[in-house]
Amino acid sequence: MVIYDSMWLMRRIGPLLQGVLLEKTQDGSCYCPTLHIHTFSRPLGYVALNVAQPLLTVRTRASEYIKVLHHDKHFSEGAKRLAASSLLPIEGDISLDEVMAAYRSFETFPASDAPFSINYFESAISLHAWCGQINRGKQALEEYLEVITQWPDRVIERLGSVDKWRSDMLAVLANPDAIRETAEQQATVLKATTLPFSEFRR
Protein backbone atom coordinates (compact mmCIF):
# COMPACT_ATOMS: atom_id res chain seq x y z
CA MET A 1 0.00 0.00 0.00
CA VAL A 2 1.05 3.58 -0.60
CA ILE A 3 -0.08 6.95 0.73
CA TYR A 4 -3.48 7.81 -0.73
CA ASP A 5 -4.31 10.78 1.46
CA SER A 6 -3.36 12.17 4.84
CA MET A 7 -3.35 9.29 7.36
CA TRP A 8 -4.56 6.87 4.67
CA LEU A 9 -2.77 4.02 2.88
CA MET A 10 -4.34 2.30 -0.12
CA ARG A 11 -3.94 -0.19 -2.95
CA ARG A 12 -6.21 -1.24 -5.81
CA ILE A 13 -7.40 -4.77 -6.61
CA GLY A 14 -9.40 -4.63 -9.86
CA PRO A 15 -12.80 -3.14 -8.88
CA LEU A 16 -11.78 -2.79 -5.23
CA LEU A 17 -9.79 -0.48 -3.02
CA GLN A 18 -8.16 -1.88 0.09
CA GLY A 19 -6.84 0.57 2.62
CA VAL A 20 -5.70 1.33 6.13
CA LEU A 21 -7.17 4.51 7.57
CA LEU A 22 -5.41 5.91 10.62
CA GLU A 23 -8.54 7.26 12.30
CA LYS A 24 -7.62 10.09 14.67
CA THR A 25 -9.35 10.87 17.93
CA GLN A 26 -11.10 14.23 18.16
CA ASP A 27 -8.12 15.89 19.82
CA GLY A 28 -5.68 14.33 17.33
CA SER A 29 -3.49 12.80 20.02
CA CYS A 30 -4.19 9.17 19.09
CA TYR A 31 -5.29 7.12 16.09
CA CYS A 32 -6.76 3.69 15.46
CA PRO A 33 -5.50 1.85 12.33
CA THR A 34 -8.55 0.49 10.48
CA LEU A 35 -8.47 -1.91 7.55
CA HIS A 36 -11.29 -1.64 5.01
CA ILE A 37 -12.31 -2.21 1.41
CA HIS A 38 -14.31 -0.13 -1.05
CA THR A 39 -16.14 -1.32 -4.17
CA PHE A 40 -15.72 0.73 -7.37
CA SER A 41 -18.59 -1.11 -9.06
CA ARG A 42 -21.13 1.09 -7.27
CA PRO A 43 -21.17 4.81 -8.19
CA LEU A 44 -20.85 6.27 -4.70
CA GLY A 45 -18.34 9.02 -5.48
CA TYR A 46 -16.57 8.60 -2.13
CA VAL A 47 -14.54 5.88 -0.41
CA ALA A 48 -16.75 3.75 1.84
CA LEU A 49 -15.23 1.91 4.79
CA ASN A 50 -16.71 -1.51 4.11
CA VAL A 51 -15.57 -4.53 6.14
CA ALA A 52 -13.93 -2.04 8.51
CA GLN A 53 -11.59 -3.84 10.90
CA PRO A 54 -9.97 -1.61 13.52
CA LEU A 55 -6.90 -2.74 15.41
CA LEU A 56 -8.19 -4.53 18.50
CA THR A 57 -6.61 -4.97 21.90
CA VAL A 58 -5.40 -8.48 22.65
CA ARG A 59 -7.19 -8.73 26.00
CA THR A 60 -10.60 -7.08 25.56
CA ARG A 61 -10.94 -6.99 21.74
CA ALA A 62 -11.87 -3.30 21.91
CA SER A 63 -10.53 -0.76 19.42
CA GLU A 64 -6.90 0.02 20.21
CA TYR A 65 -5.55 3.55 19.86
CA ILE A 66 -1.91 4.42 19.30
CA LYS A 67 -0.56 7.68 20.67
CA VAL A 68 0.84 9.87 17.91
CA LEU A 69 3.84 10.66 20.12
CA HIS A 70 4.60 6.93 20.39
CA HIS A 71 3.95 6.13 16.72
CA ASP A 72 7.49 4.96 15.96
CA LYS A 73 7.50 2.62 18.95
CA HIS A 74 4.10 0.95 18.50
CA PHE A 75 3.00 1.21 14.85
CA SER A 76 5.06 -1.72 13.52
CA GLU A 77 3.74 -4.16 16.11
CA GLY A 78 0.18 -2.91 15.63
CA ALA A 79 0.45 -3.22 11.86
CA LYS A 80 1.53 -6.85 12.18
CA ARG A 81 -1.45 -7.68 14.40
CA LEU A 82 -3.82 -5.84 12.08
CA ALA A 83 -2.53 -7.76 9.06
CA ALA A 84 -2.78 -11.08 10.90
CA SER A 85 -6.42 -10.43 11.80
CA SER A 86 -7.47 -9.22 8.34
CA LEU A 87 -10.37 -11.04 6.71
CA LEU A 88 -8.65 -10.47 3.34
CA PRO A 89 -5.04 -10.69 2.14
CA ILE A 90 -3.31 -7.32 2.32
CA GLU A 91 -0.85 -8.23 -0.44
CA GLY A 92 -1.25 -9.83 -3.86
CA ASP A 93 -4.41 -10.79 -5.71
CA ILE A 94 -7.83 -11.22 -4.10
CA SER A 95 -10.66 -13.41 -5.41
CA LEU A 96 -14.41 -12.94 -5.55
CA ASP A 97 -14.80 -15.95 -3.26
CA GLU A 98 -12.48 -14.36 -0.68
CA VAL A 99 -14.48 -11.14 -0.67
CA MET A 100 -17.77 -13.02 -0.30
CA ALA A 101 -16.30 -15.00 2.60
CA ALA A 102 -15.12 -11.74 4.20
CA TYR A 103 -18.61 -10.27 3.90
CA ARG A 104 -20.09 -13.33 5.62
CA SER A 105 -17.48 -13.35 8.38
CA PHE A 106 -17.87 -9.64 9.00
CA GLU A 107 -21.47 -10.09 10.13
CA THR A 108 -20.17 -11.43 13.46
CA PHE A 109 -17.11 -9.14 13.73
CA PRO A 110 -16.96 -6.90 16.85
CA ALA A 111 -18.64 -3.53 16.20
CA SER A 112 -19.74 -4.69 12.74
CA ASP A 113 -22.16 -2.44 10.87
CA ALA A 114 -23.23 -5.35 8.66
CA PRO A 115 -26.63 -6.17 10.27
CA PHE A 116 -29.41 -4.51 8.26
CA SER A 117 -26.82 -2.96 5.92
CA ILE A 118 -27.90 -3.27 2.31
CA ASN A 119 -24.51 -1.96 1.19
CA TYR A 120 -22.85 -5.35 1.50
CA PHE A 121 -25.53 -7.10 -0.54
CA GLU A 122 -25.42 -4.46 -3.28
CA SER A 123 -21.62 -4.53 -3.38
CA ALA A 124 -21.67 -8.32 -3.65
CA ILE A 125 -24.17 -8.27 -6.52
CA SER A 126 -22.19 -5.61 -8.40
CA LEU A 127 -18.95 -7.58 -7.96
CA HIS A 128 -20.60 -10.71 -9.38
CA ALA A 129 -21.68 -8.61 -12.36
CA TRP A 130 -18.17 -7.16 -12.79
CA CYS A 131 -16.79 -10.71 -12.84
CA GLY A 132 -19.40 -11.91 -15.32
CA GLN A 133 -20.61 -14.44 -12.74
CA ILE A 134 -24.26 -13.80 -13.51
CA ASN A 135 -25.74 -17.13 -12.40
CA ARG A 136 -23.81 -17.04 -9.15
CA GLY A 137 -24.97 -13.47 -8.68
CA LYS A 138 -28.59 -14.51 -9.10
CA GLN A 139 -28.12 -17.31 -6.58
CA ALA A 140 -26.60 -14.83 -4.13
CA LEU A 141 -29.50 -12.44 -4.75
CA GLU A 142 -32.04 -15.09 -3.80
CA GLU A 143 -30.10 -15.80 -0.59
CA TYR A 144 -30.03 -12.09 0.24
CA LEU A 145 -33.77 -11.78 -0.40
CA GLU A 146 -34.43 -14.50 2.16
CA VAL A 147 -32.43 -12.51 4.69
CA ILE A 148 -34.01 -9.15 3.83
CA THR A 149 -37.57 -10.42 4.19
CA GLN A 150 -36.75 -11.21 7.84
CA TRP A 151 -35.65 -7.64 8.55
CA PRO A 152 -37.88 -5.22 10.53
CA ASP A 153 -40.42 -3.28 8.46
CA ARG A 154 -38.69 0.02 9.29
CA VAL A 155 -35.51 -1.27 7.62
CA ILE A 156 -37.26 -2.68 4.56
CA GLU A 157 -39.06 0.64 4.03
CA ARG A 158 -35.71 2.26 3.24
CA LEU A 159 -35.47 0.07 0.15
CA GLY A 160 -38.83 1.23 -1.18
CA SER A 161 -39.93 -2.38 -1.44
CA VAL A 162 -38.28 -5.78 -1.62
CA ASP A 163 -39.64 -6.33 -5.15
CA LYS A 164 -38.18 -3.04 -6.38
CA TRP A 165 -34.80 -3.82 -4.84
CA ARG A 166 -34.81 -7.26 -6.48
CA SER A 167 -35.56 -5.67 -9.87
CA ASP A 168 -32.76 -3.15 -9.38
CA MET A 169 -30.26 -5.90 -8.58
CA LEU A 170 -31.35 -8.01 -11.56
CA ALA A 171 -30.74 -4.94 -13.74
CA VAL A 172 -27.21 -4.73 -12.34
CA LEU A 173 -26.56 -8.38 -13.18
CA ALA A 174 -27.96 -7.87 -16.68
CA ASN A 175 -25.39 -5.16 -17.48
CA PRO A 176 -21.87 -6.34 -16.60
CA ASP A 177 -20.26 -4.03 -19.18
CA ALA A 178 -21.95 -1.02 -17.59
CA ILE A 179 -20.73 -2.12 -14.16
CA ARG A 180 -17.15 -2.42 -15.43
CA GLU A 181 -17.41 1.03 -16.98
CA THR A 182 -18.72 2.40 -13.69
CA ALA A 183 -15.76 0.84 -11.87
CA GLU A 184 -13.25 2.54 -14.16
CA GLN A 185 -15.05 5.86 -13.87
CA GLN A 186 -15.05 5.61 -10.08
CA ALA A 187 -11.34 4.76 -10.03
CA THR A 188 -10.72 8.00 -11.92
CA VAL A 189 -13.09 10.07 -9.79
CA LEU A 190 -11.45 8.81 -6.60
CA LYS A 191 -7.93 9.34 -7.98
CA ALA A 192 -7.03 5.67 -7.63
CA THR A 193 -5.68 4.97 -11.12
CA THR A 194 -2.03 5.30 -10.05
CA LEU A 195 -2.24 3.10 -6.94
CA PRO A 196 -0.39 -0.25 -6.79
CA PHE A 197 -2.57 -2.72 -8.71
CA SER A 198 -3.35 -6.40 -8.12
CA GLU A 199 -5.78 -8.67 -9.94
CA PHE A 200 -9.30 -9.47 -8.80
CA ARG A 201 -9.70 -13.16 -9.57
CA ARG A 202 -13.06 -14.33 -10.87
C-alpha positions, 0 to 999 in steps of 0.5 A: 500500500502507498499513501493515498491521502493524509493518514490513509494508505491504499492499494487497488485490486481490480474493482476494489480499493483496500486501505488502512485509515489511521482514524484520529481521535477528536483531539488528534493525540491518538489514532486507530488503524482500520483496515477496510475495502471499497467497491468501485462497481457502485457509483458512490463518489466517495470511499466507503469503509466496508468490512472495517476492521480496527486494530483490537486490543489483545485482551478485551478486543476493543478498538486500540488507539496508538498515541501519535507521540509513540507512533514509531514505537508501536506502529510496527507491532500494531500493523503486524497484528492488524494484518494477521487479523485481516479477513482479506489478504493485504498483499497480492491478488484477491478473489471474488470468493475471498471477498464473499467469505469476508462479507459473511465473516464480518457479520459477526465481527466486533462492532460490525455495521453489517446487520441490516446494511444493504450496502454489502448485498449491493456490493456483492451483486455488483462484484458478481456482475463485474466478474461476469458471474451472472448465475452465481450473482442470481443465486446470491441475490435469492439468498439475500432476499431470504435474509431481507424479508426477515428484517424489521419493516422500518428497515425494509421501508428504506429500500422502497420495497423488496420487489423493487430492490430485487428488480434493481439488482437483476438490472445490475446483473444484466449489465456487466459491461456497464458495471465495469465502466462504472468501476473505471469511472469511479477509479478515476473520480477517486484518484485511484488509477495510479495506486499499486494494482493487483488482480481481482480473480473471478 
